[in-house]
């Protein structure tokens, strides 16, 4: 007789109906749902932080249509085509996303700090045919487009600096031209059930092996997650002074829109809930503080490094943050100690954590609405519609307060990894005859009787640097291209600001070993060359901020697999004895 499977679900209420025949802009911009609050205010949807430019709902819809109309007229963009957005946050970032979706096309968002190699990889994998970039990133965008076959006439400048006279059209020009034309396309309603299959987003997530993987996310998955958050957060209810989600309030978009956290929660849910979203291009502490004060920000969506600065930097005391009523941290666990420090800086604000993944598009848990300060150490409570299981190391299923690996299923689960069946089968799994797919998260958790999730550790080898996923295998593959590297193993070491940072254990190549024997002072030069090799080709959070340590050999099992845990333990010892990373 098999062991009973323990399912963890939200304690009360079933998730309301999730429409499966609408696209994302049809749901956010055109339709109604019982979980959506009625916004009787005349507040703008977006505000550009630097100029105070306001964009109201009718203009959002008009600009979205204008862009879609011109993309259809100019390039015949349509069903299944892929558009890449390679830019910091911009007030028209949502226009690009929803305009693309109006045509039945797909959006892939890219980190604006990527190198040309990293961006080219993304363009080739997704087969993108149009590029939206900002002027500051145009050189990298041009190089990546040349390498991936996107013609120059399909590069669009998202920002419109004064007197721009470059060779590329601006988004403003496309919108203007599209609004001057008769409709060039007929936006179709999806057939029943089609929303579950039709891909809206290709967002990148690091796996345990190789380079980042493109996660295929359907329109239905995003719509479902917005409804899950709205239903759990009681967004359509007024329950007195403690009501958290009130139309007309102001949220700050300082998290990057290319990341699933901001792309779904800020760009989709907060617009759905009737908030004004103040758009910042990137995080700078003092700029954020000025914007909180200037725009009377009510909701802050953050990651732990931002919380660290808000809790510890003395400059914070120079600003009036009394408008803030709610802060949520996500993307990586927030310690109980840091939560306490943060609450002392913002005594008038509710504070909580959420948990999710790109593969779960996005939230699995959300901050408890009935608590000012979420249970310390918890990542919030399960959303309605999600079911979790926790598998212990011995293969049996955990019950309350027993640790094990988290498995999740629900309406917002992604469909697959694009063009990667092996990785798809490893992460999106079937269990016990259940016809639904489950996401194997690789996170060790405990779930209590209140359905609060506590993330204890990562079972997978993925590092979390400033909330971003970093795959050791990707860095190891790149390190092996350097002539002084004979073998390599990358592990994460703790860091107060970033959570953890990559440290590379390197077995020098034969040639490098000979040079080191002749002249030990070569060690520093070789290490710096290896560090530079990564810095020149990888985005900033993948750089070897933990440094390089030489070893005689890299431990492996008989089949050749890295025994990473041995070097992870060695790294812990190095940190404990202060024989740690070199300063970069």
Secondary structure as GFF3:
##gff-version 3
##sequence-region A 1 584
A	DSSP	beta_strand	8	9	.	.	.	ID=ss1
A	DSSP	alpha_helix	24	25	.	.	.	ID=ss2
A	DSSP	pi_helix	26	30	.	.	.	ID=ss3
A	DSSP	beta_strand	46	48	.	.	.	ID=ss4
A	DSSP	beta_strand	54	55	.	.	.	ID=ss5
A	DSSP	alpha_helix	57	75	.	.	.	ID=ss6
A	DSSP	beta_strand	82	86	.	.	.	ID=ss7
A	DSSP	alpha_helix	93	102	.	.	.	ID=ss8
A	DSSP	beta_strand	106	110	.	.	.	ID=ss9
A	DSSP	alpha_helix	116	126	.	.	.	ID=ss10
A	DSSP	beta_strand	130	133	.	.	.	ID=ss11
A	DSSP	three_ten_helix	135	137	.	.	.	ID=ss12
A	DSSP	alpha_helix	138	148	.	.	.	ID=ss13
A	DSSP	three_ten_helix	152	154	.	.	.	ID=ss14
A	DSSP	beta_strand	155	157	.	.	.	ID=ss15
A	DSSP	beta_strand	169	170	.	.	.	ID=ss16
A	DSSP	alpha_helix	171	179	.	.	.	ID=ss17
A	DSSP	three_ten_helix	194	196	.	.	.	ID=ss18
A	DSSP	beta_strand	199	205	.	.	.	ID=ss19
A	DSSP	beta_strand	213	218	.	.	.	ID=ss20
A	DSSP	alpha_helix	219	232	.	.	.	ID=ss21
A	DSSP	beta_strand	250	253	.	.	.	ID=ss22
A	DSSP	alpha_helix	260	260	.	.	.	ID=ss23
A	DSSP	pi_helix	261	270	.	.	.	ID=ss24
A	DSSP	alpha_helix	271	272	.	.	.	ID=ss25
A	DSSP	beta_strand	276	279	.	.	.	ID=ss26
A	DSSP	alpha_helix	285	295	.	.	.	ID=ss27
A	DSSP	beta_strand	299	303	.	.	.	ID=ss28
A	DSSP	alpha_helix	304	312	.	.	.	ID=ss29
A	DSSP	three_ten_helix	314	318	.	.	.	ID=ss30
A	DSSP	beta_strand	326	330	.	.	.	ID=ss31
A	DSSP	alpha_helix	336	345	.	.	.	ID=ss32
A	DSSP	beta_strand	350	353	.	.	.	ID=ss33
A	DSSP	beta_strand	355	357	.	.	.	ID=ss34
A	DSSP	three_ten_helix	358	360	.	.	.	ID=ss35
A	DSSP	beta_strand	362	366	.	.	.	ID=ss36
A	DSSP	beta_strand	381	382	.	.	.	ID=ss37
A	DSSP	beta_strand	387	391	.	.	.	ID=ss38
A	DSSP	beta_strand	404	409	.	.	.	ID=ss39
A	DSSP	beta_strand	416	417	.	.	.	ID=ss40
A	DSSP	alpha_helix	421	427	.	.	.	ID=ss41
A	DSSP	beta_strand	428	429	.	.	.	ID=ss42
A	DSSP	beta_strand	438	447	.	.	.	ID=ss43
A	DSSP	beta_strand	453	458	.	.	.	ID=ss44
A	DSSP	beta_strand	463	465	.	.	.	ID=ss45
A	DSSP	beta_strand	468	470	.	.	.	ID=ss46
A	DSSP	alpha_helix	472	479	.	.	.	ID=ss47
A	DSSP	beta_strand	485	495	.	.	.	ID=ss48
A	DSSP	beta_strand	499	508	.	.	.	ID=ss49
A	DSSP	alpha_helix	510	518	.	.	.	ID=ss50
A	DSSP	alpha_helix	522	535	.	.	.	ID=ss51
A	DSSP	three_ten_helix	540	542	.	.	.	ID=ss52
A	DSSP	beta_strand	548	550	.	.	.	ID=ss53
A	DSSP	alpha_helix	564	576	.	.	.	ID=ss54
###
